[in-house]
């Protein structure tokens, strides 16, 4: 039988809660002070309560003082539900920060009291039945950055292993959030260029007017504001590796200059006439299908062949769902509630929810979700309640037939589809408007102008 301790200096409230909980089959004890809670939680025998329902305002010690004294060093939740007639945000926030499982405000609905108590014991039951990923999957190298045992990832590992020590240019393709930057990091660490730096450039994040200067540098006085000579990223990456992320966003003019660097390993700074030679390995990445970009006239075919010496494609997470448990294990180890906390554990129900989702944001979305769930669960057991998919409710099919039957005009229908596309693009890119614009095939000014119509 579960033992519940009611701590309140109001005998009438203790009586109401005692009768309610005893009718539900719980064994109930009562105290009227904070010290009584301290003493009860210090017991090691069967009389130690499984759960404490504690008032905030008590004559000797407040509930918050009790929480501070019993607070654990690793942020673990305490078996305490706080009750207060002062349901201010400060009290609620501090109680949760100090490790309380939950809090109830007075006057409370008895159904809410029972629901909260039952939810606590269900949480404890899940803790006992939790899916221990590390014991089932074994220990993993903490320095491992690419996670997955699926056939698709095995193909990636084989290709990376074969080409890592070479000097060949590599083109990494894959949707946003699949881990293209990790491939560049591994290739750099494993190559003869590891003695030099790894320089990363997000081509989509830089305005076209600045991208050429960022890549190749500029001479003093070459344009307004160029008060000194400045080295570009290629010079900075000499004897190392340069990672060109979202290379499909380059203008045709910048693509032409990049082509020369790949062919001749030399270039001129903006405003300069002296050729600068570099010895740099190039790894490029894109979330676009460059064959389509070539056909549309937005990407140079000759540059594509120069970049695509070695092609590595990273699969979307929905195409390697069997890797999710391994990834979850990795992320709960990485994102702990506090630096000294044990990794969170994942219930079977939460794992089932993760396995049923389609992951439009790929591995990046999964990592963000696990980090958020770890915080919400105080680093304890991640349950279905802690698993929420951002924007999932908005990702639904638009029933064109039904809308037309209701009299929706083509203008209204296209407006709704465009709004959903803009919202989804921002969701998949974690709010990065430059990346979202790229995903929709738009320049940033056009994206901002059109998205303003939808308040996104």
C-alpha positions in Angstrom: 0.0 0.0 0.0 1.3 3.5 -0.9 1.9 5.7 2.1 1.0 9.5 1.7 2.0 12.1 4.2 -0.3 15.2 4.5 1.5 18.2 6.0 -0.7 21.2 6.8 -1.3 23.2 9.9 -5.0 23.4 9.0 -6.7 20.3 10.6 -9.8 20.7 8.4 -7.8 20.5 5.2 -5.9 17.5 6.5 -9.2 15.8 7.3 -10.6 16.3 3.8 -7.5 15.0 2.1 -7.2 12.1 4.5 -10.8 10.9 3.8 -10.3 11.4 0.0 -7.1 9.4 -0.1 -8.1 6.7 2.3 -11.2 6.1 0.2 -8.9 5.5 -2.8 -6.9 2.9 -0.8 -3.9 4.9 0.3 -2.3 4.7 3.7 -2.3 8.2 5.1 -0.2 10.0 7.8 -0.5 13.5 9.0 1.8 16.2 10.4 1.2 19.9 11.0 4.7 21.3 10.6 7.6 21.5 8.2 9.9 19.7 10.7 7.4 16.8 10.7 8.1 16.5 6.9 11.8 16.6 7.4 11.6 13.8 10.1 9.3 11.6 8.0 11.5 11.8 4.9 14.6 11.0 7.0 13.1 7.6 7.9 14.5 4.5 6.2 11.9 2.0 7.2 8.4 1.2 5.8 6.9 4.2 7.6 8.7 6.6 5.2 6.1 8.2 3.0 6.0 7.4 -0.7 4.6 10.9 -1.4 4.2 14.1 0.6 1.4 16.7 0.1 2.8 19.8 1.8 1.4 23.2 2.5 3.7 26.2 1.7 2.7 28.2 4.8 3.4 26.4 8.1 4.3 27.9 11.4 7.9 26.5 11.9 9.2 26.0 8.4 7.7 26.9 5.1 7.3 24.4 2.4 9.9 26.1 0.4 12.4 25.9 3.3 11.7 22.1 3.5 12.3 21.8 -0.3 15.6 23.7 0.0 16.8 21.4 2.8 15.8 18.2 1.0 17.0 19.4 -2.4 19.3 16.9 -4.1 22.7 17.9 -5.6 21.8 16.3 -9.0 18.5 18.0 -9.5 16.4 14.8 -8.9 12.7 15.4 -8.3 11.4 15.0 -4.7 8.3 13.0 -3.8 6.6 16.2 -2.8 3.4 17.9 -4.1 3.2 21.5 -2.8 -0.1 23.0 -1.7 -0.6 26.7 -1.5 -3.3 29.4 -1.3 -0.7 31.8 -2.8 -0.5 30.5 -6.4 1.8 33.2 -7.5 4.3 32.6 -10.3 7.2 33.1 -7.9 6.0 30.4 -5.5 5.2 28.0 -8.4 8.5 28.6 -10.2 10.7 28.3 -7.0 8.9 25.1 -5.9 9.6 23.4 -9.2 13.2 24.7 -9.3 13.7 23.2 -5.8 12.6 19.8 -7.1 8.9 19.5 -6.2 7.0 17.1 -8.4 4.0 19.4 -8.8 1.9 22.0 -6.9 -1.8 22.5 -6.2 -3.5 25.8 -5.5 -6.1 26.2 -2.8 -9.1 25.9 -2.8 -8.5 22.8 -4.9 -10.8 20.6 -6.8 -10.7 17.1 -5.2 -10.7 15.5 -8.7 -7.5 17.5 -9.5 -5.9 16.3 -6.3 -6.6 12.7 -7.1 -5.4 13.1 -10.7 -2.1 14.7 -9.5 -1.5 12.0 -7.0 -2.3 9.2 -9.5 0.0 10.9 -12.1 2.8 10.9 -9.5 2.5 7.1 -8.8 2.2 6.4 -12.6 5.4 8.3 -13.0 7.0 6.1 -10.3 5.7 3.0 -12.0 7.3 4.1 -15.3 10.5 4.8 -13.5 10.7 1.1 -12.5 9.7 -0.1 -16.0 11.8 2.4 -17.9 13.6 1.5 -21.0 17.3 1.4 -20.1 18.8 2.1 -23.5 22.4 1.9 -22.4 22.1 -1.6 -20.9 20.4 -2.9 -24.1 22.6 -1.2 -26.6 25.9 -1.3 -24.8 28.5 1.4 -24.1 29.3 3.8 -27.0 32.4 5.9 -27.6 31.7 9.4 -26.2 33.7 10.9 -29.0 31.5 9.3 -31.7 29.7 11.9 -33.6 27.9 9.9 -36.3 25.3 7.6 -34.7 23.4 4.8 -36.4 23.6 1.2 -37.4 21.1 1.2 -40.3 22.2 0.0 -43.7 22.0 3.6 -45.1 24.4 4.9 -42.4 26.7 1.9 -42.9 27.1 3.0 -46.5 27.9 6.5 -45.3 30.6 5.1 -42.9 32.2 3.1 -45.7 32.4 6.0 -48.0 33.8 8.3 -45.3 36.4 5.7 -44.4 37.5 5.2 -47.9 38.0 8.9 -48.8 38.9 10.5 -45.5 42.7 10.3 -45.9 42.5 11.5 -49.5 42.7 15.1 -50.7 39.6 14.7 -53.0 36.8 17.3 -52.9 33.6 16.0 -51.3 30.0 17.0 -51.9 27.7 16.1 -49.0 23.9 16.2 -49.8 20.9 15.7 -47.5 18.0 17.5 -46.0 18.4 20.2 -43.4 19.3 18.7 -40.0 20.7 15.4 -41.2 24.3 16.2 -40.0 26.2 17.3 -43.0 28.5 19.5 -40.9 29.5 16.4 -38.9 30.7 14.7 -42.1 33.0 17.7 -42.8 34.4 17.5 -39.2 35.2 13.8 -39.5 36.8 14.2 -43.0 39.0 17.0 -41.7 40.1 15.1 -38.5 40.9 12.0 -40.5 42.8 13.6 -43.3 46.4 14.9 -43.8 44.8 18.4 -43.5 44.0 17.9 -39.8 47.2 19.8 -38.9 45.5 22.9 -40.3 42.2 24.6 -39.3 38.7 23.6 -40.3 37.0 26.8 -41.6 33.2 26.7 -41.9 31.2 29.0 -44.2 27.4 29.1 -44.3 26.8 30.4 -47.8 23.1 30.9 -47.2 23.7 33.1 -44.1 25.9 35.7 -45.9 24.5 38.4 -48.3 25.7 38.0 -51.8 27.5 41.3 -51.6 29.6 40.0 -48.7 30.1 36.3 -49.7 32.8 36.9 -52.2 34.8 39.0 -49.8 34.3 36.5 -47.0 35.6 33.7 -49.2 38.4 35.4 -51.0 39.2 38.4 -48.9 39.7 42.0 -50.1 42.3 44.7 -50.5 42.4 48.0 -48.7 40.1 50.5 -50.4 38.5 47.9 -52.7 35.0 49.1 -51.5 33.4 51.4 -49.0 34.4 50.3 -45.5 37.4 48.3 -46.6 39.9 50.2 -44.5 42.4 47.3 -44.3 43.5 44.3 -46.3 41.6 41.3 -45.1 42.2 37.6 -45.6 39.3 35.5 -46.8 38.2 32.1 -45.5 40.2 30.2 -48.2 43.4 31.8 -47.0 42.5 31.1 -43.4 41.9 27.4 -44.4 45.3 27.1 -46.0 46.8 23.6 -45.1 43.4 22.8 -43.6 39.8 22.2 -44.7 37.1 24.6 -45.8 33.5 23.6 -45.4 31.1 25.4 -47.8 27.7 24.8 -46.3 24.6 25.4 -48.6 26.9 25.9 -51.6 23.7 25.9 -53.8 23.0 29.4 -52.5 26.0 31.0 -54.3 25.3 33.4 -57.2 26.6 32.3 -60.6 29.3 35.0 -60.4 30.7 33.6 -57.2 30.3 30.1 -58.5 32.6 31.1 -61.4 35.3 32.3 -59.0 35.0 29.2 -56.9 35.4 27.0 -59.9 38.8 28.7 -60.6 39.9 28.0 -57.0 39.0 24.3 -57.4 40.8 24.1 -60.8 43.9 26.1 -60.1 44.1 26.5 -56.3 44.5 30.2 -56.6 42.4 33.4 -56.7 42.6 37.2 -56.3 41.2 39.1 -53.4 38.4 41.5 -54.1 40.0 44.6 -55.6 43.4 42.9 -56.0 45.5 41.8 -58.9 48.0 39.4 -57.2 47.1 35.7 -57.3 47.0 34.0 -53.9 47.8 30.3 -53.9 46.2 28.0 -51.3 46.5 24.3 -50.4 43.0 23.6 -49.0 40.7 20.6 -49.0 37.1 21.5 -50.0 34.1 19.9 -48.5 30.8 21.3 -49.7 27.2 20.6 -48.6 23.7 21.3 -50.0 20.1 20.5 -49.1 19.1 21.1 -52.7 19.1 18.7 -55.6 21.8 20.3 -57.7 20.8 18.4 -60.9 17.5 20.3 -60.7 19.4 23.6 -60.0 21.6 23.0 -63.1 18.5 22.4 -65.2 16.9 25.6 -63.9 20.1 27.6 -64.7 20.9 28.4 -61.1 24.0 26.3 -60.7 27.0 25.8 -63.0 27.3 22.3 -64.4 31.1 22.5 -64.5 31.3 23.5 -60.9 29.0 20.6 -59.9 31.4 18.1 -61.5 34.3 19.8 -59.7 32.6 19.5 -56.3 31.0 16.1 -56.9 34.3 14.2 -57.0 33.2 12.2 -54.0 29.5 12.2 -53.3 28.1 11.4 -49.8 24.3 11.4 -49.3 23.0 11.5 -45.7 19.6 9.8 -45.4 16.6 11.6 -43.8 15.8 10.3 -40.3 12.5 8.9 -41.5 14.5 6.7 -43.8 16.5 5.2 -40.9 14.0 4.9 -38.1 15.8 2.0 -36.5 18.6 4.4 -35.5 16.3 6.4 -33.3 17.0 4.4 -30.1 20.7 4.8 -30.6 20.4 8.6 -31.3 18.2 9.0 -28.2 20.8 7.2 -26.0 23.4 9.6 -27.4 21.4 12.7 -26.8 20.3 11.8 -23.2 24.0 11.3 -22.4 24.9 14.6 -24.1 22.1 16.7 -22.6 21.9 16.1 -18.9 19.7 18.1 -16.5 22.8 19.3 -14.6 26.5 18.5 -15.3 26.5 16.0 -12.4 23.1 14.4 -13.2 22.7 10.9 -14.4 21.4 10.8 -18.0 17.6 10.8 -18.3 15.8 7.6 -19.0 13.1 7.1 -21.6 9.8 5.2 -21.1 8.6 2.7 -23.6 5.6 5.0 -24.3 7.8 7.9 -25.1 10.0 5.8 -27.3 6.9 4.6 -29.2 5.9 8.2 -29.8 9.4 9.0 -31.1 9.3 6.0 -33.4 5.9 7.0 -34.9 6.8 10.6 -35.8 8.0 11.5 -39.3 10.8 13.9 -38.3 10.7 16.7 -40.9 13.6 18.4 -39.0 15.6 15.2 -38.9 18.3 14.5 -36.3 18.5 18.2 -35.3 14.8 18.1 -34.4 15.3 14.9 -32.4 18.2 16.4 -30.4 16.2 19.6 -29.6 13.2 17.5 -28.5 15.4 15.3 -26.2 17.1 18.3 -24.7 13.7 19.9 -24.0 12.2 16.7 -22.6 15.2 16.3 -20.3 14.6 19.7 -18.8 10.8 19.1 -18.4 11.4 15.8 -16.7 14.1 17.2 -14.4 16.5 14.6 -15.9 14.4 11.7 -14.5 12.1 9.7 -16.7 11.0 11.1 -20.1 7.4 10.0 -20.6 4.9 10.7 -23.4 3.9 13.9 -21.5 7.4 15.3 -22.1 7.4 14.5 -25.8 6.0 17.3 -27.9 6.5 17.9 -31.6 6.7 21.5 -32.5 4.3 22.5 -35.3 2.9 18.9 -35.5 -0.7 20.2 -35.3 -0.1 22.5 -38.3 1.3 19.8 -40.5 -1.9 18.5 -41.9 -3.2 17.9 -45.5 -5.4 20.5 -47.0 -8.5 18.8 -48.4 -8.8 20.6 -51.7 -12.1 18.9 -52.7 -13.7 19.7 -49.4 -12.5 23.3 -49.5 -13.9 23.8 -53.0 -17.2 22.4 -51.9 -17.3 25.0 -49.2 -16.8 27.7 -51.7 -13.2 28.5 -51.2 -11.7 30.4 -54.1 -8.4 29.5 -55.7 -6.9 32.7 -54.3 -7.9 31.7 -50.7 -6.7 28.1 -51.3 -3.3 29.2 -52.5 -3.0 31.6 -49.7 -3.5 28.8 -47.1 -1.1 26.5 -48.8 1.5 29.2 -49.0 1.0 30.0 -45.3 1.5 26.4 -44.3 4.6 26.1 -46.5 6.2 29.2 -44.8 5.3 28.0 -41.3 6.7 24.5 -42.0 9.9 25.8 -43.6 10.5 27.9 -40.4 9.8 25.0 -38.2 12.2 22.7 -40.1 15.0 25.2 -40.0 14.5 26.2 -36.3 13.4 29.7 -37.2 16.4 30.4 -39.5 14.8 32.7 -42.0 17.7 32.5 -44.4 17.6 28.7 -44.5 13.8 28.7 -44.7 13.9 31.0 -47.7 16.5 28.7 -49.3 14.2 25.7 -48.7 11.4 27.5 -50.5 13.6 28.6 -53.4 13.3 32.3 -52.4 15.8 35.1 -51.7 15.5 36.5 -48.2 13.9 39.8 -49.1 11.2 38.1 -51.0 10.7 35.5 -48.2 10.3 38.3 -45.6 7.9 40.2 -47.9 5.7 37.3 -48.5 5.8 35.8 -45.0 4.6 39.2 -43.6 1.2 38.3 -45.1 0.9 35.4 -42.7 2.4 36.9 -39.5 5.1 34.1 -39.3 
